[in-house]
Amino acid sequence: MLKFMRKFPGGLLLFPMLLAALFNTFAPSLFPSLGGISEAMFTTKGINYVVGVTCFCSGAGLNLQSLKHVLRKQGVELLVKTIICIAIGILYINLFGLEGVFGISAVAFITALCSTNPALFLSLEQDLGTEDDLLAFGLLGLFCVPAYPMFVFGIAQGGAIDWTPIISTLVPIIAGMIVGNLDPDMAKFLAPGVAVLTPFMGWCFGAGINLFQAVVAGPQGVLLTILFYIVLVPALYLVETKVLKDDGVSSISMSSIAGMSVSVPALIAQTNTSIAPFVESATAQISFGVVLTSIITPILAKKVFNIHADIKHHH
Protein backbone atom coordinates (compact mmCIF):
# COMPACT_ATOMS: atom_id res chain seq x y z
CA MET A 1 0.00 0.00 0.00
CA LEU A 2 2.79 2.45 0.94
CA LYS A 3 4.65 1.77 -2.33
CA PHE A 4 1.43 2.29 -4.31
CA MET A 5 0.65 5.63 -2.58
CA ARG A 6 4.24 6.83 -3.13
CA LYS A 7 3.93 6.27 -6.89
CA PHE A 8 1.77 9.41 -7.04
CA PRO A 9 3.04 12.91 -6.08
CA GLY A 10 1.37 13.74 -2.76
CA GLY A 11 -0.14 10.24 -2.60
CA LEU A 12 0.55 9.83 1.14
CA LEU A 13 -1.86 12.71 1.74
CA LEU A 14 -4.31 12.32 -1.15
CA PHE A 15 -5.38 8.68 -0.72
CA PRO A 16 -6.30 9.01 2.99
CA MET A 17 -8.02 12.34 2.16
CA LEU A 18 -10.16 10.75 -0.57
CA LEU A 19 -10.99 7.75 1.66
CA ALA A 20 -12.08 10.08 4.50
CA ALA A 21 -14.19 12.15 2.06
CA LEU A 22 -15.95 8.94 0.91
CA PHE A 23 -16.74 8.03 4.54
CA ASN A 24 -17.94 11.59 5.25
CA THR A 25 -20.14 11.54 2.12
CA PHE A 26 -21.75 8.10 2.47
CA ALA A 27 -21.55 7.44 6.23
CA PRO A 28 -21.16 10.85 7.92
CA SER A 29 -22.50 9.73 11.30
CA LEU A 30 -20.40 6.53 11.58
CA PHE A 31 -17.44 7.87 13.57
CA PRO A 32 -19.30 10.64 15.46
CA SER A 33 -21.74 7.99 16.71
CA LEU A 34 -18.84 6.00 18.20
CA GLY A 35 -17.62 9.08 20.08
CA GLY A 36 -14.42 9.13 22.15
CA ILE A 37 -11.12 8.19 20.53
CA SER A 38 -12.68 7.10 17.21
CA GLU A 39 -14.47 10.44 16.80
CA ALA A 40 -11.33 12.39 17.69
CA MET A 41 -9.20 10.39 15.24
CA PHE A 42 -11.49 9.87 12.25
CA THR A 43 -13.39 13.19 12.05
CA THR A 44 -12.27 16.81 11.71
CA LYS A 45 -12.16 17.09 15.54
CA GLY A 46 -8.52 15.98 15.62
CA ILE A 47 -7.33 18.32 12.87
CA ASN A 48 -5.88 21.06 15.09
CA TYR A 49 -3.99 18.54 17.22
CA VAL A 50 -2.49 16.73 14.21
CA VAL A 51 -1.47 20.03 12.55
CA GLY A 52 -0.12 21.28 15.91
CA VAL A 53 2.08 18.20 16.46
CA THR A 54 3.32 18.38 12.86
CA CYS A 55 4.19 22.07 13.37
CA PHE A 56 6.08 21.10 16.55
CA CYS A 57 8.06 18.33 14.78
CA SER A 58 8.75 20.64 11.82
CA GLY A 59 9.87 23.44 14.18
CA ALA A 60 12.25 21.01 15.93
CA GLY A 61 14.16 20.63 12.65
CA LEU A 62 14.53 24.39 12.19
CA ASN A 63 18.00 25.44 13.30
CA LEU A 64 19.04 29.02 12.58
CA GLN A 65 20.77 28.02 9.33
CA SER A 66 17.73 26.19 7.90
CA LEU A 67 15.39 28.92 9.22
CA LYS A 68 17.38 31.41 7.13
CA HIS A 69 16.82 29.20 4.05
CA VAL A 70 13.07 28.81 4.76
CA LEU A 71 12.57 32.58 5.26
CA ARG A 72 14.68 33.43 2.20
CA LYS A 73 12.69 31.07 -0.03
CA GLN A 74 9.19 30.11 1.25
CA GLY A 75 9.07 33.25 3.42
CA VAL A 76 9.47 35.47 0.34
CA GLU A 77 6.95 33.39 -1.65
CA LEU A 78 4.37 33.62 1.15
CA LEU A 79 4.93 37.36 1.52
CA VAL A 80 4.27 37.80 -2.22
CA LYS A 81 1.17 35.58 -1.90
CA THR A 82 -0.14 37.70 1.00
CA ILE A 83 0.34 40.96 -0.93
CA ILE A 84 -1.50 39.46 -3.95
CA CYS A 85 -4.36 38.11 -1.75
CA ILE A 86 -4.90 41.47 -0.01
CA ALA A 87 -4.66 43.54 -3.23
CA ILE A 88 -6.93 41.25 -5.29
CA GLY A 89 -9.32 40.82 -2.31
CA ILE A 90 -9.77 44.59 -1.97
CA LEU A 91 -10.23 44.91 -5.75
CA TYR A 92 -12.79 42.05 -5.87
CA ILE A 93 -14.94 43.52 -3.06
CA ASN A 94 -14.75 47.04 -4.52
CA LEU A 95 -15.70 45.87 -8.03
CA PHE A 96 -18.31 43.19 -7.27
CA GLY A 97 -19.32 43.63 -3.62
CA LEU A 98 -19.82 40.73 -1.20
CA GLU A 99 -22.06 38.82 -3.63
CA GLY A 100 -19.20 38.67 -6.19
CA VAL A 101 -19.59 37.71 -9.83
CA PHE A 102 -20.56 34.52 -11.77
CA GLY A 103 -21.95 33.07 -8.53
CA ILE A 104 -18.59 33.28 -6.72
CA SER A 105 -19.00 35.40 -3.60
CA ALA A 106 -16.18 37.51 -2.12
CA VAL A 107 -15.84 35.12 0.84
CA ALA A 108 -15.45 32.08 -1.47
CA PHE A 109 -12.93 33.87 -3.69
CA ILE A 110 -10.77 35.31 -0.89
CA THR A 111 -10.83 32.07 1.15
CA ALA A 112 -9.72 29.99 -1.85
CA LEU A 113 -7.06 32.50 -2.85
CA CYS A 114 -5.57 32.60 0.65
CA SER A 115 -5.57 28.83 1.04
CA THR A 116 -2.39 26.75 1.19
CA ASN A 117 -2.37 23.03 1.87
CA PRO A 118 0.81 22.49 3.94
CA ALA A 119 0.23 18.73 4.08
CA LEU A 120 0.17 18.46 0.26
CA PHE A 121 3.23 20.75 0.12
CA LEU A 122 5.01 18.45 2.57
CA SER A 123 3.99 15.34 0.66
CA LEU A 124 5.20 16.78 -2.67
CA GLU A 125 8.46 18.10 -1.20
CA GLN A 126 9.16 14.63 0.27
CA ASP A 127 9.06 13.33 -3.31
CA LEU A 128 10.44 16.29 -5.30
CA GLY A 129 12.08 18.80 -2.92
CA THR A 130 15.04 19.19 -0.58
CA GLU A 131 15.50 18.54 3.15
CA ASP A 132 15.41 22.30 3.85
CA ASP A 133 12.14 22.69 1.92
CA LEU A 134 10.49 20.09 4.17
CA LEU A 135 11.23 22.33 7.16
CA ALA A 136 8.96 25.03 5.70
CA PHE A 137 5.90 23.03 6.81
CA GLY A 138 5.60 24.96 10.09
CA LEU A 139 5.70 28.30 8.28
CA LEU A 140 3.07 27.11 5.79
CA GLY A 141 1.01 25.90 8.74
CA LEU A 142 0.53 29.58 9.66
CA PHE A 143 -1.08 30.21 6.27
CA CYS A 144 -3.30 27.13 6.49
CA VAL A 145 -5.27 28.11 9.60
CA PRO A 146 -8.66 29.87 9.18
CA ALA A 147 -7.14 32.94 10.88
CA TYR A 148 -5.21 33.82 7.70
CA PRO A 149 -8.16 34.17 5.26
CA MET A 150 -10.14 35.82 8.09
CA PHE A 151 -7.25 38.29 8.49
CA VAL A 152 -7.13 39.03 4.72
CA PHE A 153 -10.95 39.24 4.44
CA GLY A 154 -10.96 41.66 7.39
CA ILE A 155 -8.40 43.92 5.67
CA ALA A 156 -10.19 43.67 2.28
CA GLN A 157 -13.52 44.62 3.89
CA GLY A 158 -11.97 47.14 6.27
CA GLY A 159 -12.88 45.30 9.49
CA ALA A 160 -11.04 44.46 12.75
CA ILE A 161 -8.34 41.75 12.89
CA ASP A 162 -8.07 38.99 15.52
CA TRP A 163 -4.39 38.10 16.10
CA THR A 164 -5.03 35.29 18.62
CA PRO A 165 -5.31 32.34 16.13
CA ILE A 166 -2.07 33.46 14.41
CA ILE A 167 -0.20 33.51 17.75
CA SER A 168 -1.81 30.14 18.59
CA THR A 169 -0.21 28.60 15.46
CA LEU A 170 3.20 30.15 16.15
CA VAL A 171 3.43 28.69 19.68
CA PRO A 172 3.98 24.97 18.70
CA ILE A 173 6.46 25.98 15.97
CA ILE A 174 8.51 28.09 18.43
CA ALA A 175 8.24 25.38 21.14
CA GLY A 176 9.55 22.81 18.64
CA MET A 177 12.41 25.13 17.64
CA ILE A 178 13.44 25.61 21.29
CA VAL A 179 13.43 21.83 21.97
CA GLY A 180 15.24 20.98 18.70
CA ASN A 181 17.92 23.66 19.11
CA LEU A 182 18.57 22.86 22.77
CA ASP A 183 18.93 19.13 22.06
CA PRO A 184 19.99 17.98 18.53
CA ASP A 185 19.13 14.37 19.52
CA MET A 186 15.52 15.43 20.14
CA ALA A 187 15.50 17.17 16.74
CA LYS A 188 16.58 13.87 15.10
CA PHE A 189 14.03 11.91 17.15
CA LEU A 190 11.14 14.24 16.15
CA ALA A 191 12.12 14.60 12.45
CA PRO A 192 10.30 11.43 11.20
CA GLY A 193 7.10 12.65 12.89
CA VAL A 194 6.41 15.03 10.01
CA ALA A 195 6.25 12.19 7.43
CA VAL A 196 4.40 9.80 9.78
CA LEU A 197 1.65 12.37 10.42
CA THR A 198 1.08 13.20 6.72
CA PRO A 199 -1.57 10.45 6.08
CA PHE A 200 -3.37 11.40 9.33
CA MET A 201 -3.52 15.03 8.19
CA GLY A 202 -4.89 13.84 4.85
CA TRP A 203 -7.65 11.95 6.65
CA CYS A 204 -8.54 14.93 8.89
CA PHE A 205 -8.79 17.27 5.88
CA GLY A 206 -10.88 14.76 3.90
CA ALA A 207 -13.26 14.19 6.82
CA GLY A 208 -14.64 17.71 6.25
CA ILE A 209 -15.41 17.20 2.54
CA ASN A 210 -18.80 16.10 1.23
CA LEU A 211 -18.25 14.89 -2.35
CA PHE A 212 -21.92 15.40 -3.33
CA GLN A 213 -21.82 19.06 -2.23
CA ALA A 214 -18.52 19.51 -4.04
CA VAL A 215 -19.88 18.08 -7.33
CA VAL A 216 -23.11 20.16 -7.12
CA ALA A 217 -20.95 23.30 -7.08
CA GLY A 218 -19.29 22.00 -10.28
CA PRO A 219 -19.24 25.00 -12.69
CA GLN A 220 -18.48 27.62 -10.00
CA GLY A 221 -15.99 25.26 -8.34
CA VAL A 222 -14.15 24.84 -11.65
CA LEU A 223 -14.16 28.61 -12.27
CA LEU A 224 -12.93 29.29 -8.71
CA THR A 225 -10.09 26.79 -9.22
CA ILE A 226 -9.12 28.39 -12.56
CA LEU A 227 -9.08 31.86 -10.94
CA PHE A 228 -6.97 30.47 -8.07
CA TYR A 229 -4.30 29.21 -10.49
CA ILE A 230 -4.38 32.26 -12.81
CA VAL A 231 -4.05 34.83 -10.00
CA LEU A 232 -1.41 33.04 -7.89
CA VAL A 233 0.71 30.49 -9.73
CA PRO A 234 2.39 32.60 -12.48
CA ALA A 235 3.43 35.30 -9.96
CA LEU A 236 4.78 32.84 -7.36
CA TYR A 237 6.53 30.73 -10.01
CA LEU A 238 8.25 33.80 -11.52
CA VAL A 239 9.38 34.99 -8.06
CA GLU A 240 10.91 31.59 -7.29
CA THR A 241 12.57 31.01 -10.68
CA LYS A 242 13.62 34.54 -11.63
CA VAL A 243 14.20 36.29 -8.27
CA LEU A 244 15.18 33.37 -6.00
CA LYS A 245 16.86 31.41 -8.87
CA ASP A 246 15.29 28.09 -7.84
CA ASP A 247 13.41 25.35 -9.75
CA GLY A 248 9.81 26.48 -9.12
CA VAL A 249 8.71 23.24 -7.40
CA SER A 250 8.15 24.96 -4.04
CA SER A 251 5.86 27.67 -5.44
CA ILE A 252 3.74 25.10 -7.31
CA SER A 253 3.64 22.72 -4.31
CA MET A 254 2.18 25.43 -2.05
CA SER A 255 -0.50 26.31 -4.63
CA SER A 256 -3.45 24.17 -3.59
CA ILE A 257 -6.65 24.69 -1.58
CA ALA A 258 -6.63 23.05 1.86
CA GLY A 259 -9.48 20.98 3.28
CA MET A 260 -9.39 23.19 6.38
CA SER A 261 -10.55 26.13 4.22
CA VAL A 262 -13.98 24.49 3.84
CA SER A 263 -14.79 25.68 7.39
CA VAL A 264 -13.73 29.31 6.82
CA PRO A 265 -16.95 30.87 5.37
CA ALA A 266 -18.99 29.57 8.35
CA LEU A 267 -16.35 30.86 10.80
CA ILE A 268 -16.31 34.33 9.20
CA ALA A 269 -20.14 34.39 9.26
CA GLN A 270 -20.07 33.95 13.07
CA THR A 271 -18.57 37.42 13.45
CA ASN A 272 -19.74 38.94 10.16
CA THR A 273 -23.46 38.31 9.55
CA SER A 274 -23.38 40.13 6.18
CA ILE A 275 -21.82 37.06 4.52
CA ALA A 276 -24.29 34.52 6.02
CA PRO A 277 -26.30 34.19 2.74
CA PHE A 278 -23.15 33.08 0.88
CA VAL A 279 -21.87 30.45 3.35
CA GLU A 280 -23.53 27.37 1.81
CA SER A 281 -22.50 28.07 -1.80
CA ALA A 282 -18.99 29.18 -0.77
CA THR A 283 -18.47 25.99 1.27
CA ALA A 284 -19.50 23.78 -1.67
CA GLN A 285 -17.35 25.70 -4.18
CA ILE A 286 -14.28 25.57 -1.93
CA SER A 287 -14.83 21.81 -1.38
CA PHE A 288 -14.74 21.28 -5.14
CA GLY A 289 -11.61 23.46 -5.34
CA VAL A 290 -9.95 21.25 -2.68
CA VAL A 291 -10.66 18.12 -4.74
CA LEU A 292 -9.52 19.68 -8.05
CA THR A 293 -6.32 21.32 -6.77
CA SER A 294 -5.39 18.12 -4.90
CA ILE A 295 -5.31 16.39 -8.30
CA ILE A 296 -3.93 19.22 -10.49
CA THR A 297 -1.15 20.61 -8.23
CA PRO A 298 0.80 17.30 -7.91
CA ILE A 299 0.69 16.93 -11.74
CA LEU A 300 1.97 20.51 -12.22
CA ALA A 301 4.69 20.08 -9.57
CA LYS A 302 5.91 16.83 -11.18
CA LYS A 303 6.01 18.50 -14.63
CA VAL A 304 8.00 21.48 -13.31
CA PHE A 305 10.39 19.10 -11.51
CA ASN A 306 10.92 17.02 -14.69
CA ILE A 307 11.49 20.14 -16.87
CA HIS A 308 14.10 21.44 -14.41
CA ALA A 309 15.75 18.01 -14.15
CA ASP A 310 16.01 17.84 -17.99
CA ILE A 311 17.56 21.32 -18.16
CA LYS A 312 20.07 20.35 -15.45
CA HIS A 313 20.90 17.12 -17.27
CA HIS A 314 21.55 18.90 -20.57
CA HIS A 315 23.83 21.41 -18.84
C-alpha positions in Angstrom: 0.0 0.0 0.0 2.8 2.4 0.9 4.7 1.8 -2.3 1.4 2.3 -4.3 0.7 5.6 -2.6 4.2 6.8 -3.1 3.9 6.3 -6.9 1.8 9.4 -7.0 3.0 12.9 -6.1 1.4 13.7 -2.8 -0.1 10.2 -2.6 0.5 9.8 1.1 -1.9 12.7 1.7 -4.3 12.3 -1.1 -5.4 8.7 -0.7 -6.3 9.0 3.0 -8.0 12.3 2.2 -10.2 10.7 -0.6 -11.0 7.8 1.7 -12.1 10.1 4.5 -14.2 12.2 2.1 -15.9 8.9 0.9 -16.7 8.0 4.5 -17.9 11.6 5.2 -20.1 11.5 2.1 -21.8 8.1 2.5 -21.6 7.4 6.2 -21.2 10.8 7.9 -22.5 9.7 11.3 -20.4 6.5 11.6 -17.4 7.9 13.6 -19.3 10.6 15.5 -21.7 8.0 16.7 -18.8 6.0 18.2 -17.6 9.1 20.1 -14.4 9.1 22.1 -11.1 8.2 20.5 -12.7 7.1 17.2 -14.5 10.4 16.8 -11.3 12.4 17.7 -9.2 10.4 15.2 -11.5 9.9 12.2 -13.4 13.2 12.1 -12.3 16.8 11.7 -12.2 17.1 15.5 -8.5 16.0 15.6 -7.3 18.3 12.9 -5.9 21.1 15.1 -4.0 18.5 17.2 -2.5 16.7 14.2 -1.5 20.0 12.6 -0.1 21.3 15.9 2.1 18.2 16.5 3.3 18.4 12.9 4.2 22.1 13.4 6.1 21.1 16.6 8.1 18.3 14.8 8.7 20.6 11.8 9.9 23.4 14.2 12.3 21.0 15.9 14.2 20.6 12.7 14.5 24.4 12.2 18.0 25.4 13.3 19.0 29.0 12.6 20.8 28.0 9.3 17.7 26.2 7.9 15.4 28.9 9.2 17.4 31.4 7.1 16.8 29.2 4.1 13.1 28.8 4.8 12.6 32.6 5.3 14.7 33.4 2.2 12.7 31.1 0.0 9.2 30.1 1.2 9.1 33.3 3.4 9.5 35.5 0.3 6.9 33.4 -1.6 4.4 33.6 1.1 4.9 37.4 1.5 4.3 37.8 -2.2 1.2 35.6 -1.9 -0.1 37.7 1.0 0.3 41.0 -0.9 -1.5 39.5 -3.9 -4.4 38.1 -1.8 -4.9 41.5 0.0 -4.7 43.5 -3.2 -6.9 41.3 -5.3 -9.3 40.8 -2.3 -9.8 44.6 -2.0 -10.2 44.9 -5.8 -12.8 42.1 -5.9 -14.9 43.5 -3.1 -14.7 47.0 -4.5 -15.7 45.9 -8.0 -18.3 43.2 -7.3 -19.3 43.6 -3.6 -19.8 40.7 -1.2 -22.1 38.8 -3.6 -19.2 38.7 -6.2 -19.6 37.7 -9.8 -20.6 34.5 -11.8 -21.9 33.1 -8.5 -18.6 33.3 -6.7 -19.0 35.4 -3.6 -16.2 37.5 -2.1 -15.8 35.1 0.8 -15.4 32.1 -1.5 -12.9 33.9 -3.7 -10.8 35.3 -0.9 -10.8 32.1 1.2 -9.7 30.0 -1.8 -7.1 32.5 -2.9 -5.6 32.6 0.7 -5.6 28.8 1.0 -2.4 26.8 1.2 -2.4 23.0 1.9 0.8 22.5 3.9 0.2 18.7 4.1 0.2 18.5 0.3 3.2 20.8 0.1 5.0 18.4 2.6 4.0 15.3 0.7 5.2 16.8 -2.7 8.5 18.1 -1.2 9.2 14.6 0.3 9.1 13.3 -3.3 10.4 16.3 -5.3 12.1 18.8 -2.9 15.0 19.2 -0.6 15.5 18.5 3.2 15.4 22.3 3.8 12.1 22.7 1.9 10.5 20.1 4.2 11.2 22.3 7.2 9.0 25.0 5.7 5.9 23.0 6.8 5.6 25.0 10.1 5.7 28.3 8.3 3.1 27.1 5.8 1.0 25.9 8.7 0.5 29.6 9.7 -1.1 30.2 6.3 -3.3 27.1 6.5 -5.3 28.1 9.6 -8.7 29.9 9.2 -7.1 32.9 10.9 -5.2 33.8 7.7 -8.2 34.2 5.3 -10.1 35.8 8.1 -7.2 38.3 8.5 -7.1 39.0 4.7 -10.9 39.2 4.4 -11.0 41.7 7.4 -8.4 43.9 5.7 -10.2 43.7 2.3 -13.5 44.6 3.9 -12.0 47.1 6.3 -12.9 45.3 9.5 -11.0 44.5 12.7 -8.3 41.8 12.9 -8.1 39.0 15.5 -4.4 38.1 16.1 -5.0 35.3 18.6 -5.3 32.3 16.1 -2.1 33.5 14.4 -0.2 33.5 17.8 -1.8 30.1 18.6 -0.2 28.6 15.5 3.2 30.1 16.2 3.4 28.7 19.7 4.0 25.0 18.7 6.5 26.0 16.0 8.5 28.1 18.4 8.2 25.4 21.1 9.5 22.8 18.6 12.4 25.1 17.6 13.4 25.6 21.3 13.4 21.8 22.0 15.2 21.0 18.7 17.9 23.7 19.1 18.6 22.9 22.8 18.9 19.1 22.1 20.0 18.0 18.5 19.1 14.4 19.5 15.5 15.4 20.1 15.5 17.2 16.7 16.6 13.9 15.1 14.0 11.9 17.1 11.1 14.2 16.1 12.1 14.6 12.5 10.3 11.4 11.2 7.1 12.6 12.9 6.4 15.0 10.0 6.3 12.2 7.4 4.4 9.8 9.8 1.6 12.4 10.4 1.1 13.2 6.7 -1.6 10.5 6.1 -3.4 11.4 9.3 -3.5 15.0 8.2 -4.9 13.8 4.9 -7.6 11.9 6.6 -8.5 14.9 8.9 -8.8 17.3 5.9 -10.9 14.8 3.9 -13.3 14.2 6.8 -14.6 17.7 6.3 -15.4 17.2 2.5 -18.8 16.1 1.2 -18.2 14.9 -2.4 -21.9 15.4 -3.3 -21.8 19.1 -2.2 -18.5 19.5 -4.0 -19.9 18.1 -7.3 -23.1 20.2 -7.1 -20.9 23.3 -7.1 -19.3 22.0 -10.3 -19.2 25.0 -12.7 -18.5 27.6 -10.0 -16.0 25.3 -8.3 -14.1 24.8 -11.7 -14.2 28.6 -12.3 -12.9 29.3 -8.7 -10.1 26.8 -9.2 -9.1 28.4 -12.6 -9.1 31.9 -10.9 -7.0 30.5 -8.1 -4.3 29.2 -10.5 -4.4 32.3 -12.8 -4.1 34.8 -10.0 -1.4 33.0 -7.9 0.7 30.5 -9.7 2.4 32.6 -12.5 3.4 35.3 -10.0 4.8 32.8 -7.4 6.5 30.7 -10.0 8.2 33.8 -11.5 9.4 35.0 -8.1 10.9 31.6 -7.3 12.6 31.0 -10.7 13.6 34.5 -11.6 14.2 36.3 -8.3 15.2 33.4 -6.0 16.9 31.4 -8.9 15.3 28.1 -7.8 13.4 25.3 -9.7 9.8 26.5 -9.1 8.7 23.2 -7.4 8.1 25.0 -4.0 5.9 27.7 -5.4 3.7 25.1 -7.3 3.6 22.7 -4.3 2.2 25.4 -2.1 -0.5 26.3 -4.6 -3.5 24.2 -3.6 -6.6 24.7 -1.6 -6.6 23.0 1.9 -9.5 21.0 3.3 -9.4 23.2 6.4 -10.6 26.1 4.2 -14.0 24.5 3.8 -14.8 25.7 7.4 -13.7 29.3 6.8 -17.0 30.9 5.4 -19.0 29.6 8.4 -16.3 30.9 10.8 -16.3 34.3 9.2 -20.1 34.4 9.3 -20.1 33.9 13.1 -18.6 37.4 13.4 -19.7 38.9 10.2 -23.5 38.3 9.5 -23.4 40.1 6.2 -21.8 37.1 4.5 -24.3 34.5 6.0 -26.3 34.2 2.7 -23.1 33.1 0.9 -21.9 30.4 3.3 -23.5 27.4 1.8 -22.5 28.1 -1.8 -19.0 29.2 -0.8 -18.5 26.0 1.3 -19.5 23.8 -1.7 -17.4 25.7 -4.2 -14.3 25.6 -1.9 -14.8 21.8 -1.4 -14.7 21.3 -5.1 -11.6 23.5 -5.3 -10.0 21.3 -2.7 -10.7 18.1 -4.7 -9.5 19.7 -8.1 -6.3 21.3 -6.8 -5.4 18.1 -4.9 -5.3 16.4 -8.3 -3.9 19.2 -10.5 -1.2 20.6 -8.2 0.8 17.3 -7.9 0.7 16.9 -11.7 2.0 20.5 -12.2 4.7 20.1 -9.6 5.9 16.8 -11.2 6.0 18.5 -14.6 8.0 21.5 -13.3 10.4 19.1 -11.5 10.9 17.0 -14.7 11.5 20.1 -16.9 14.1 21.4 -14.4 15.7 18.0 -14.2 16.0 17.8 -18.0 17.6 21.3 -18.2 20.1 20.3 -15.5 20.9 17.1 -17.3 21.6 18.9 -20.6 23.8 21.4 -18.8 
